[in-house]
Amino acid sequence: MIATKQNKNFDVVSAFQDDPFVGHLSTPITTSSLTKTYLSLLPAYKTGLSPLLRGINIGFVHGYFLLGPFVNLGPLRNSPVANFIGFVSTISLIIILTACLLIYGFVTFSESSKNSGKVSVVDFLNSKGWSQFTSGFITGGFGGASIAYVLLKFINLS
């Protein structure tokens, strides 16, 4: 059913840029300037950052915030070693996530590195950039988890 011009004003969901073959729906959320500004401020899309710095930024936040659930919700949450066990669990998860990033990069960018004629819009969406991003992620993840562990160790909130 084709929408008429009269009903077009009341459509909340429509085809992106009035092209139904794009495969993306235009909603008030996906096309708002607030959403576009928020997404442009995320480290993955922020302009002026190298892939290594993007990875460090994202890894640091993951490492820092993953420690809390392991400490407070883990099976040893009431023991004196809860912080250390949470730290080891966080480091283990960061290693697993890094292995997933490596596998994804190997599978996704192995063919594109041979066909390097295309220039990517985001600088880490190629083989070299993805490996730098992954290296930054594990470094930042270890750093974030370490900082959170040191803060928990020396700042006693109970």
C-alpha positions in Angstrom: 0.0 0.0 0.0 1.5 3.3 -1.1 1.1 6.2 1.3 -0.5 9.3 -0.2 0.9 12.8 0.3 -1.9 13.6 2.7 -1.1 10.6 5.0 2.6 11.2 4.7 2.6 13.8 7.5 1.3 11.3 10.0 3.7 8.4 9.3 6.1 7.8 12.2 8.0 5.1 10.4 8.8 5.5 6.7 11.5 4.5 4.2 14.9 6.1 4.7 15.1 9.2 2.4 11.9 8.0 0.8 13.7 5.1 -0.9 12.0 1.7 0.1 14.9 -0.3 -1.4 17.6 0.9 1.0 16.6 -1.6 3.7 16.5 0.9 6.5 13.5 2.5 8.2 13.5 6.1 9.1 12.1 6.7 12.6 12.1 9.8 14.8 14.9 8.1 16.8 17.2 7.0 13.9 17.0 10.4 12.1 17.1 12.8 15.1 20.0 15.1 15.5 20.3 14.1 19.1 20.9 10.4 18.1 23.4 11.5 15.4 25.3 13.7 17.8 25.4 11.0 20.5 26.7 8.4 18.0 29.4 10.8 16.7 30.7 11.2 20.2 31.3 7.5 20.8 34.9 6.5 20.5 34.4 4.2 17.5 33.1 7.1 15.4 34.9 10.1 17.0 37.0 11.9 14.4 40.7 12.4 15.0 41.4 9.2 16.9 43.7 6.5 15.6 42.5 2.9 15.7 44.9 2.2 18.6 43.4 5.0 20.7 39.9 3.9 19.8 40.7 0.4 21.1 42.3 1.7 24.3 39.3 3.9 25.0 36.7 1.2 24.5 38.8 -1.5 26.2 39.4 0.8 29.3 35.7 1.4 29.8 34.9 -2.4 29.4 37.6 -3.4 31.8 36.7 -0.7 34.3 32.9 -1.5 34.4 33.1 -5.3 34.1 34.9 -5.7 37.4 31.9 -4.6 39.5 29.5 -7.3 38.5 32.1 -10.0 39.1 32.9 -8.6 42.5 29.4 -8.0 43.7 27.5 -10.8 42.0 30.1 -13.6 41.9 30.0 -16.7 44.0 32.7 -15.4 46.4 31.1 -12.0 46.9 31.2 -12.3 50.7 34.7 -13.6 51.0 37.9 -11.5 51.6 39.2 -12.4 48.1 36.1 -11.2 46.2 38.0 -8.3 44.7 40.9 -10.4 43.4 38.6 -13.1 42.0 36.6 -10.4 40.3 39.8 -9.0 38.9 40.9 -12.3 37.5 37.5 -13.0 36.1 37.5 -9.6 34.4 40.9 -10.2 32.9 39.8 -13.6 31.7 36.7 -12.1 30.0 38.8 -9.3 28.4 41.1 -12.1 26.9 38.0 -13.9 25.6 36.6 -10.7 24.1 40.0 -10.0 22.5 40.1 -13.5 21.0 36.6 -12.8 19.5 37.9 -9.5 18.1 40.9 -11.3 16.5 38.7 -14.0 15.0 36.2 -11.4 13.7 39.0 -9.3 12.1 40.7 -12.3 10.6 37.4 -13.5 9.0 36.1 -10.1 7.9 39.2 -8.4 6.7 41.3 -11.2 5.2 39.7 -10.8 1.7 39.5 -7.0 1.9 43.2 -6.7 2.6 43.8 -8.3 -0.8 41.4 -5.9 -2.5 42.7 -2.8 -0.8 41.5 -0.4 -3.5 38.6 0.8 -1.4 39.1 3.4 1.3 37.0 2.9 4.4 35.0 5.7 6.0 36.1 4.6 9.5 39.8 4.0 9.7 39.7 0.8 11.7 37.6 -1.1 9.2 40.5 -2.7 7.4 43.0 -5.4 8.4 45.7 -3.1 9.7 43.3 -0.8 11.6 41.4 -3.7 13.1 44.6 -5.3 14.5 45.6 -1.9 16.0 42.1 -1.6 17.5 42.3 -5.1 19.0 45.7 -4.4 20.5 44.4 -1.2 22.0 41.3 -3.0 23.3 43.3 -5.6 25.3 45.7 -2.9 26.6 42.9 -0.7 27.7 40.9 -3.6 29.1 43.8 -4.6 31.3 44.4 -1.0 32.3 40.8 -0.3 33.2 40.4 -3.5 35.2 43.7 -2.8 37.0 42.6 0.8 37.9 39.2 -0.5 39.2 40.9 -3.2 41.2 43.3 -0.7 42.8 40.5 1.6 43.6 38.5 -1.2 45.2 41.6 -2.4 47.1 42.5 1.0 48.6 39.1 2.6 49.0 37.0 0.7 51.5 33.3 1.6 51.2 32.0 -0.7 53.9 
